[in-house]
Amino acid sequence: MNEPQAARPTQHVSEKALEDLDHNAIEPPPVSRRDIPEGAGKIVFVGAGPGAPDLVSVRGARVIETADIIIWASSLVHPDMVARHKEGAELIDSASIPLEDLEPLYIRARDEGLVVARVHTGDPSIYGATAEQRDLCRRIGIDFETIPGISAFSAAAARMDVEITVPEVSQSLILTRLEGGRTPMPDGETVASFARHGATMAIYLSAARNKALQEALLEGGYPSETPCIIGYAVTWPEEMMFRCDLAHLSETMRNHKLWKHAVVLVGPALAEGPISTRSHLYHPGFRHEYRGADAQAHADLKTHGTRGVYHQNPDTKGNS
């Protein structure tokens, strides 16, 4: 059960005006949180994060530690993630069983008022096959809820100390997979078509077809020198991280035999070294509702735009 949370302090008049509204009287009204009765059976989809046991959320860890039944895939989830279960908890390895074999467990949880921790690697909302499980829950009549987790793309970016959305370089992130595999992709969703945006891309479930992946990225318009990051088993003990340019993506993956458990990040924002631009938000010349602008820095911002801080003269304000 989630503990009550204190409301965020109102800091600005615009937020106060929002709080004063009766939102339930306006169409459409807010979507209310489902109330699950105390003692009722439920399925909790827990995002286990990329691998390291200490990267699961506090809420997710609490559910795993107190669940009556824990369903996890040993092929994807680190065993330490489920090691701190309560005495008598039932652990089910789902690596080799289809969804239909889970239905009797879900029905038993419904009938006996049990809590099932359905532990998913990364974040359950990304390639988690949770939509069909929710449909199963609806069909058999058991409540469910979801706890988010850290996805591999985020862990890979953190591991390599890069920002995915660098100002004026890329402000978008595309999550996708290579088409043409065993799981059909919707019409119009191709790596090449997404690559035409030139934004940052995080590509899952495509390591085994790395040559086709590289060709699609180049076909879409990324220059051959575009920075790439490859994360294998990110945050697991056997983790390996690689940097290369797009021209050598397939060669790098092939030479290191990276056929699975790898996420690929691609895009100009991933370049090493100081960035040439910075955000407006923390620029002293940028005014917003919580802070005024410094006049000298504002003039510099209007004249020169945002420039990186690495070569900034510490004796001047703004980007001079």
Contacts in CASP RR format, 6 or more apart in sequence:
PFRMAT RR
TARGET T0000
AUTHOR 0000-0000-0000
METHOD contacts of the structure
MODEL  1
MNEPQAARPTQHVSEKALEDLDHNAIEPPPVSRRDIPEGAGKIVFVGAGP
GAPDLVSVRGARVIETADIIIWASSLVHPDMVARHKEGAELIDSASIPLE
DLEPLYIRARDEGLVVARVHTGDPSIYGATAEQRDLCRRIGIDFETIPGI
SAFSAAAARMDVEITVPEVSQSLILTRLEGGRTPMPDGETVASFARHGAT
MAIYLSAARNKALQEALLEGGYPSETPCIIGYAVTWPEEMMFRCDLAHLS
ETMRNHKLWKHAVVLVGPALAEGPISTRSHLYHPGFRHEYRGADAQAHAD
LKTHGTRGVYHQNPDTKGNS
1 38 0 8 1.000
2 59 0 8 1.000
10 16 0 8 1.000
10 19 0 8 1.000
11 290 0 8 1.000
12 289 0 8 1.000
12 290 0 8 1.000
14 289 0 8 1.000
23 29 0 8 1.000
23 30 0 8 1.000
24 30 0 8 1.000
34 143 0 8 1.000
34 145 0 8 1.000
36 42 0 8 1.000
36 143 0 8 1.000
36 145 0 8 1.000
39 113 0 8 1.000
40 113 0 8 1.000
40 143 0 8 1.000
41 109 0 8 1.000
41 110 0 8 1.000
41 112 0 8 1.000
41 113 0 8 1.000
41 114 0 8 1.000
41 115 0 8 1.000
41 116 0 8 1.000
41 142 0 8 1.000
41 143 0 8 1.000
42 109 0 8 1.000
42 115 0 8 1.000
42 116 0 8 1.000
42 142 0 8 1.000
42 143 0 8 1.000
42 144 0 8 1.000
42 145 0 8 1.000
43 106 0 8 1.000
43 109 0 8 1.000
43 116 0 8 1.000
43 118 0 8 1.000
43 133 0 8 1.000
43 137 0 8 1.000
43 142 0 8 1.000
43 143 0 8 1.000
43 144 0 8 1.000
43 145 0 8 1.000
44 60 0 8 1.000
44 63 0 8 1.000
44 67 0 8 1.000
44 115 0 8 1.000
44 116 0 8 1.000
44 117 0 8 1.000
44 118 0 8 1.000
44 144 0 8 1.000
44 145 0 8 1.000
44 146 0 8 1.000
44 147 0 8 1.000
45 118 0 8 1.000
45 120 0 8 1.000
45 124 0 8 1.000
45 130 0 8 1.000
45 133 0 8 1.000
45 144 0 8 1.000
45 145 0 8 1.000
45 146 0 8 1.000
45 147 0 8 1.000
46 56 0 8 1.000
46 60 0 8 1.000
46 63 0 8 1.000
46 64 0 8 1.000
46 117 0 8 1.000
46 118 0 8 1.000
46 119 0 8 1.000
46 120 0 8 1.000
46 124 0 8 1.000
46 147 0 8 1.000
47 56 0 8 1.000
47 57 0 8 1.000
47 60 0 8 1.000
47 119 0 8 1.000
47 120 0 8 1.000
47 121 0 8 1.000
47 122 0 8 1.000
47 123 0 8 1.000
47 124 0 8 1.000
47 147 0 8 1.000
47 148 0 8 1.000
47 149 0 8 1.000
48 56 0 8 1.000
48 72 0 8 1.000
48 77 0 8 1.000
48 78 0 8 1.000
48 81 0 8 1.000
48 119 0 8 1.000
48 120 0 8 1.000
48 121 0 8 1.000
48 122 0 8 1.000
48 149 0 8 1.000
49 55 0 8 1.000
49 56 0 8 1.000
49 121 0 8 1.000
49 122 0 8 1.000
49 123 0 8 1.000
49 149 0 8 1.000
49 150 0 8 1.000
49 151 0 8 1.000
49 155 0 8 1.000
49 235 0 8 1.000
50 121 0 8 1.000
50 122 0 8 1.000
50 150 0 8 1.000
50 151 0 8 1.000
50 152 0 8 1.000
50 154 0 8 1.000
50 155 0 8 1.000
50 156 0 8 1.000
50 234 0 8 1.000
50 235 0 8 1.000
50 236 0 8 1.000
51 77 0 8 1.000
51 78 0 8 1.000
51 81 0 8 1.000
51 121 0 8 1.000
51 122 0 8 1.000
51 155 0 8 1.000
51 233 0 8 1.000
51 234 0 8 1.000
51 235 0 8 1.000
51 236 0 8 1.000
52 78 0 8 1.000
52 235 0 8 1.000
52 236 0 8 1.000
53 78 0 8 1.000
53 80 0 8 1.000
53 81 0 8 1.000
53 83 0 8 1.000
55 150 0 8 1.000
55 155 0 8 1.000
55 235 0 8 1.000
56 64 0 8 1.000
56 81 0 8 1.000
56 149 0 8 1.000
57 147 0 8 1.000
57 148 0 8 1.000
57 149 0 8 1.000
59 147 0 8 1.000
60 117 0 8 1.000
60 147 0 8 1.000
61 84 0 8 1.000
63 115 0 8 1.000
63 117 0 8 1.000
63 147 0 8 1.000
64 70 0 8 1.000
64 81 0 8 1.000
64 82 0 8 1.000
64 84 0 8 1.000
64 85 0 8 1.000
64 117 0 8 1.000
64 119 0 8 1.000
65 84 0 8 1.000
65 85 0 8 1.000
65 86 0 8 1.000
66 86 0 8 1.000
66 115 0 8 1.000
67 85 0 8 1.000
67 86 0 8 1.000
67 89 0 8 1.000
67 115 0 8 1.000
67 116 0 8 1.000
67 117 0 8 1.000
68 89 0 8 1.000
68 90 0 8 1.000
68 109 0 8 1.000
68 114 0 8 1.000
68 115 0 8 1.000
68 116 0 8 1.000
69 89 0 8 1.000
69 90 0 8 1.000
69 91 0 8 1.000
69 92 0 8 1.000
69 105 0 8 1.000
69 109 0 8 1.000
69 114 0 8 1.000
69 115 0 8 1.000
69 116 0 8 1.000
69 117 0 8 1.000
70 82 0 8 1.000
70 85 0 8 1.000
70 89 0 8 1.000
70 90 0 8 1.000
70 91 0 8 1.000
70 92 0 8 1.000
70 116 0 8 1.000
70 117 0 8 1.000
70 119 0 8 1.000
71 92 0 8 1.000
71 94 0 8 1.000
71 102 0 8 1.000
71 105 0 8 1.000
71 116 0 8 1.000
71 117 0 8 1.000
71 118 0 8 1.000
71 119 0 8 1.000
72 81 0 8 1.000
72 82 0 8 1.000
72 91 0 8 1.000
72 92 0 8 1.000
72 93 0 8 1.000
72 94 0 8 1.000
72 117 0 8 1.000
72 119 0 8 1.000
73 93 0 8 1.000
73 94 0 8 1.000
73 95 0 8 1.000
73 119 0 8 1.000
73 121 0 8 1.000
74 93 0 8 1.000
74 95 0 8 1.000
75 95 0 8 1.000
76 95 0 8 1.000
76 120 0 8 1.000
76 121 0 8 1.000
77 119 0 8 1.000
77 120 0 8 1.000
77 121 0 8 1.000
78 236 0 8 1.000
81 119 0 8 1.000
82 91 0 8 1.000
82 119 0 8 1.000
85 91 0 8 1.000
92 102 0 8 1.000
92 105 0 8 1.000
94 102 0 8 1.000
99 129 0 8 1.000
99 132 0 8 1.000
99 133 0 8 1.000
99 136 0 8 1.000
102 133 0 8 1.000
102 136 0 8 1.000
103 136 0 8 1.000
103 140 0 8 1.000
105 116 0 8 1.000
106 116 0 8 1.000
106 136 0 8 1.000
106 137 0 8 1.000
106 140 0 8 1.000
106 142 0 8 1.000
107 140 0 8 1.000
107 142 0 8 1.000
108 114 0 8 1.000
109 115 0 8 1.000
109 116 0 8 1.000
109 142 0 8 1.000
110 140 0 8 1.000
110 141 0 8 1.000
110 142 0 8 1.000
118 130 0 8 1.000
118 133 0 8 1.000
120 128 0 8 1.000
120 130 0 8 1.000
121 128 0 8 1.000
122 149 0 8 1.000
122 150 0 8 1.000
122 151 0 8 1.000
122 152 0 8 1.000
123 148 0 8 1.000
123 149 0 8 1.000
123 150 0 8 1.000
123 151 0 8 1.000
124 130 0 8 1.000
124 146 0 8 1.000
124 147 0 8 1.000
124 148 0 8 1.000
124 149 0 8 1.000
125 146 0 8 1.000
125 148 0 8 1.000
126 151 0 8 1.000
126 175 0 8 1.000
126 204 0 8 1.000
127 177 0 8 1.000
127 204 0 8 1.000
127 205 0 8 1.000
130 146 0 8 1.000
133 144 0 8 1.000
134 144 0 8 1.000
137 143 0 8 1.000
137 144 0 8 1.000
152 202 0 8 1.000
152 204 0 8 1.000
152 231 0 8 1.000
152 234 0 8 1.000
152 263 0 8 1.000
153 164 0 8 1.000
153 173 0 8 1.000
153 175 0 8 1.000
153 202 0 8 1.000
153 204 0 8 1.000
153 263 0 8 1.000
153 265 0 8 1.000
155 234 0 8 1.000
155 235 0 8 1.000
156 202 0 8 1.000
156 229 0 8 1.000
156 231 0 8 1.000
156 234 0 8 1.000
156 241 0 8 1.000
156 263 0 8 1.000
156 265 0 8 1.000
157 163 0 8 1.000
157 164 0 8 1.000
157 229 0 8 1.000
157 265 0 8 1.000
159 231 0 8 1.000
159 234 0 8 1.000
159 235 0 8 1.000
159 239 0 8 1.000
159 241 0 8 1.000
160 229 0 8 1.000
160 241 0 8 1.000
160 243 0 8 1.000
160 270 0 8 1.000
162 229 0 8 1.000
162 265 0 8 1.000
162 269 0 8 1.000
162 270 0 8 1.000
163 269 0 8 1.000
163 275 0 8 1.000
164 170 0 8 1.000
164 173 0 8 1.000
164 200 0 8 1.000
164 202 0 8 1.000
164 265 0 8 1.000
164 269 0 8 1.000
164 270 0 8 1.000
165 171 0 8 1.000
165 172 0 8 1.000
165 173 0 8 1.000
165 200 0 8 1.000
165 269 0 8 1.000
166 268 0 8 1.000
166 269 0 8 1.000
166 275 0 8 1.000
166 277 0 8 1.000
167 275 0 8 1.000
167 277 0 8 1.000
167 278 0 8 1.000
167 279 0 8 1.000
167 280 0 8 1.000
167 306 0 8 1.000
168 277 0 8 1.000
168 306 0 8 1.000
169 268 0 8 1.000
169 269 0 8 1.000
169 275 0 8 1.000
169 277 0 8 1.000
170 198 0 8 1.000
170 199 0 8 1.000
170 200 0 8 1.000
170 267 0 8 1.000
170 268 0 8 1.000
170 269 0 8 1.000
171 199 0 8 1.000
172 197 0 8 1.000
172 199 0 8 1.000
172 200 0 8 1.000
173 199 0 8 1.000
173 200 0 8 1.000
173 201 0 8 1.000
173 202 0 8 1.000
174 194 0 8 1.000
174 197 0 8 1.000
174 199 0 8 1.000
174 200 0 8 1.000
174 201 0 8 1.000
174 202 0 8 1.000
175 201 0 8 1.000
175 202 0 8 1.000
175 204 0 8 1.000
176 189 0 8 1.000
176 191 0 8 1.000
176 194 0 8 1.000
176 201 0 8 1.000
176 202 0 8 1.000
176 203 0 8 1.000
176 204 0 8 1.000
177 183 0 8 1.000
177 185 0 8 1.000
177 203 0 8 1.000
177 204 0 8 1.000
177 205 0 8 1.000
177 206 0 8 1.000
178 191 0 8 1.000
178 203 0 8 1.000
178 205 0 8 1.000
178 206 0 8 1.000
178 209 0 8 1.000
178 212 0 8 1.000
178 213 0 8 1.000
178 216 0 8 1.000
179 185 0 8 1.000
179 189 0 8 1.000
179 190 0 8 1.000
179 191 0 8 1.000
181 209 0 8 1.000
183 205 0 8 1.000
190 216 0 8 1.000
191 201 0 8 1.000
191 203 0 8 1.000
191 206 0 8 1.000
191 213 0 8 1.000
191 216 0 8 1.000
191 217 0 8 1.000
191 220 0 8 1.000
192 216 0 8 1.000
192 217 0 8 1.000
192 219 0 8 1.000
192 220 0 8 1.000
192 221 0 8 1.000
193 220 0 8 1.000
194 201 0 8 1.000
195 201 0 8 1.000
195 216 0 8 1.000
195 217 0 8 1.000
195 219 0 8 1.000
195 220 0 8 1.000
195 221 0 8 1.000
195 222 0 8 1.000
195 266 0 8 1.000
196 220 0 8 1.000
196 221 0 8 1.000
198 221 0 8 1.000
198 222 0 8 1.000
198 267 0 8 1.000
198 268 0 8 1.000
199 267 0 8 1.000
200 265 0 8 1.000
200 266 0 8 1.000
200 267 0 8 1.000
200 269 0 8 1.000
200 270 0 8 1.000
201 217 0 8 1.000
201 264 0 8 1.000
201 265 0 8 1.000
201 266 0 8 1.000
201 267 0 8 1.000
202 263 0 8 1.000
202 264 0 8 1.000
202 265 0 8 1.000
203 213 0 8 1.000
203 263 0 8 1.000
203 264 0 8 1.000
203 265 0 8 1.000
203 266 0 8 1.000
204 263 0 8 1.000
206 213 0 8 1.000
206 264 0 8 1.000
207 253 0 8 1.000
207 258 0 8 1.000
207 259 0 8 1.000
207 260 0 8 1.000
207 261 0 8 1.000
207 262 0 8 1.000
207 264 0 8 1.000
208 259 0 8 1.000
208 260 0 8 1.000
210 249 0 8 1.000
210 250 0 8 1.000
210 253 0 8 1.000
210 254 0 8 1.000
210 258 0 8 1.000
211 250 0 8 1.000
211 254 0 8 1.000
213 249 0 8 1.000
213 250 0 8 1.000
213 264 0 8 1.000
214 246 0 8 1.000
214 249 0 8 1.000
214 250 0 8 1.000
217 226 0 8 1.000
217 246 0 8 1.000
217 249 0 8 1.000
217 266 0 8 1.000
218 224 0 8 1.000
218 246 0 8 1.000
222 246 0 8 1.000
222 266 0 8 1.000
222 267 0 8 1.000
223 246 0 8 1.000
224 245 0 8 1.000
224 246 0 8 1.000
224 247 0 8 1.000
225 245 0 8 1.000
225 246 0 8 1.000
225 247 0 8 1.000
226 245 0 8 1.000
226 246 0 8 1.000
226 266 0 8 1.000
226 267 0 8 1.000
226 268 0 8 1.000
227 243 0 8 1.000
227 245 0 8 1.000
227 246 0 8 1.000
227 266 0 8 1.000
227 267 0 8 1.000
227 268 0 8 1.000
227 270 0 8 1.000
227 271 0 8 1.000
227 272 0 8 1.000
228 243 0 8 1.000
228 244 0 8 1.000
228 245 0 8 1.000
228 246 0 8 1.000
228 249 0 8 1.000
228 264 0 8 1.000
228 265 0 8 1.000
228 266 0 8 1.000
228 267 0 8 1.000
228 270 0 8 1.000
229 241 0 8 1.000
229 242 0 8 1.000
229 243 0 8 1.000
229 264 0 8 1.000
229 265 0 8 1.000
229 266 0 8 1.000
229 270 0 8 1.000
230 241 0 8 1.000
230 242 0 8 1.000
230 243 0 8 1.000
230 244 0 8 1.000
230 249 0 8 1.000
230 252 0 8 1.000
230 253 0 8 1.000
230 258 0 8 1.000
230 262 0 8 1.000
230 263 0 8 1.000
230 264 0 8 1.000
230 265 0 8 1.000
231 239 0 8 1.000
231 240 0 8 1.000
231 241 0 8 1.000
231 242 0 8 1.000
231 262 0 8 1.000
231 263 0 8 1.000
231 264 0 8 1.000
231 265 0 8 1.000
232 238 0 8 1.000
232 239 0 8 1.000
232 240 0 8 1.000
232 241 0 8 1.000
232 242 0 8 1.000
232 256 0 8 1.000
232 258 0 8 1.000
232 261 0 8 1.000
232 262 0 8 1.000
233 239 0 8 1.000
233 240 0 8 1.000
233 261 0 8 1.000
233 262 0 8 1.000
234 241 0 8 1.000
234 263 0 8 1.000
240 256 0 8 1.000
240 258 0 8 1.000
242 252 0 8 1.000
242 256 0 8 1.000
243 272 0 8 1.000
244 251 0 8 1.000
244 252 0 8 1.000
246 266 0 8 1.000
249 264 0 8 1.000
249 266 0 8 1.000
252 258 0 8 1.000
253 262 0 8 1.000
273 310 0 8 1.000
274 308 0 8 1.000
274 310 0 8 1.000
274 311 0 8 1.000
275 308 0 8 1.000
275 310 0 8 1.000
276 307 0 8 1.000
276 308 0 8 1.000
277 306 0 8 1.000
277 307 0 8 1.000
277 308 0 8 1.000
278 306 0 8 1.000
278 307 0 8 1.000
278 308 0 8 1.000
278 309 0 8 1.000
278 319 0 8 1.000
279 306 0 8 1.000
280 286 0 8 1.000
280 301 0 8 1.000
280 306 0 8 1.000
281 288 0 8 1.000
283 297 0 8 1.000
283 301 0 8 1.000
283 306 0 8 1.000
283 318 0 8 1.000
283 319 0 8 1.000
284 293 0 8 1.000
284 294 0 8 1.000
284 297 0 8 1.000
284 317 0 8 1.000
284 318 0 8 1.000
285 293 0 8 1.000
285 294 0 8 1.000
285 297 0 8 1.000
285 298 0 8 1.000
285 300 0 8 1.000
285 301 0 8 1.000
285 317 0 8 1.000
285 318 0 8 1.000
286 293 0 8 1.000
286 298 0 8 1.000
286 301 0 8 1.000
287 293 0 8 1.000
287 298 0 8 1.000
294 317 0 8 1.000
294 318 0 8 1.000
296 317 0 8 1.000
296 318 0 8 1.000
297 317 0 8 1.000
297 318 0 8 1.000
297 319 0 8 1.000
300 317 0 8 1.000
300 318 0 8 1.000
300 319 0 8 1.000
300 320 0 8 1.000
301 318 0 8 1.000
301 319 0 8 1.000
304 319 0 8 1.000
304 320 0 8 1.000
305 319 0 8 1.000
306 319 0 8 1.000
307 319 0 8 1.000
308 319 0 8 1.000
309 319 0 8 1.000
312 318 0 8 1.000
312 319 0 8 1.000
312 320 0 8 1.000
313 320 0 8 1.000
END
